[in-house]
Amino acid sequence: MPVINLVFALVAVGVLLWLVNTYVPMDGKIKRILNIVVVVLVVVWLLQVFGVIGNLGSLRIGT
């Protein structure tokens, strides 16, 4: 993935998260949980993009 696409994706996620935090009325706890979930997902995605972790599609949970 080219670096410019990576930067555009990160900016888009940041702007969307900012819009949700600014204009969608929610309780502070829900906003905090949403922010944490988005940051964790972006970090996992970045780790996959840079090859630090493998494809999580083959990960099985349970039996």
C-alpha positions as CSV (number, residue, x, y, z in Angstrom):
1,M,0.0,0.0,0.0
2,P,1.5,3.4,-1.0
3,V,2.2,5.8,1.8
4,I,-0.2,8.4,0.4
5,N,-3.1,6.0,0.5
6,L,-2.2,5.2,4.1
7,V,-2.1,8.9,5.0
8,F,-5.5,9.5,3.3
9,A,-7.0,6.5,5.2
10,L,-5.7,7.8,8.5
11,V,-7.0,11.3,7.8
12,A,-10.4,10.0,6.8
13,V,-10.7,7.9,9.9
14,G,-9.6,10.9,12.1
15,V,-12.1,13.3,10.4
16,L,-15.0,10.8,10.8
17,L,-14.1,10.2,14.4
18,W,-14.0,13.9,15.0
19,L,-17.3,14.5,13.3
20,V,-18.9,11.8,15.4
21,N,-17.4,13.1,18.6
22,T,-18.5,16.7,17.7
23,Y,-21.9,16.4,16.2
24,V,-23.5,13.1,17.5
25,P,-24.9,13.6,21.0
26,M,-23.7,10.7,23.2
27,D,-22.8,10.1,26.8
28,G,-19.1,10.7,27.6
29,K,-18.5,7.1,28.5
30,I,-19.9,5.8,25.1
31,K,-17.6,8.3,23.3
32,R,-14.6,7.1,25.2
33,I,-15.4,3.5,24.4
34,L,-15.9,4.4,20.7
35,N,-12.6,6.2,20.6
36,I,-10.7,3.3,22.2
37,V,-12.3,0.8,19.8
38,V,-11.4,2.9,16.8
39,V,-7.8,3.5,17.9
40,V,-7.3,-0.2,18.6
41,L,-8.7,-1.2,15.2
42,V,-6.5,1.4,13.4
43,V,-3.4,0.1,15.3
44,V,-4.2,-3.5,14.4
45,W,-4.8,-2.5,10.8
46,L,-1.5,-0.6,10.7
47,L,0.3,-3.6,12.2
48,Q,-1.1,-5.7,9.4
49,V,-0.3,-3.2,6.7
50,F,3.4,-3.1,7.8
51,G,3.6,-6.9,8.2
52,V,4.2,-6.9,12.0
53,I,1.3,-9.3,12.5
54,G,-0.1,-11.8,10.0
55,N,-3.6,-12.0,8.5
56,L,-6.2,-12.3,11.3
57,G,-8.7,-13.8,8.9
58,S,-7.3,-17.3,9.6
59,L,-7.6,-16.8,13.3
60,R,-10.1,-19.2,14.9
61,I,-11.9,-18.6,18.2
62,G,-13.4,-21.6,19.9
63,T,-13.6,-25.0,18.4
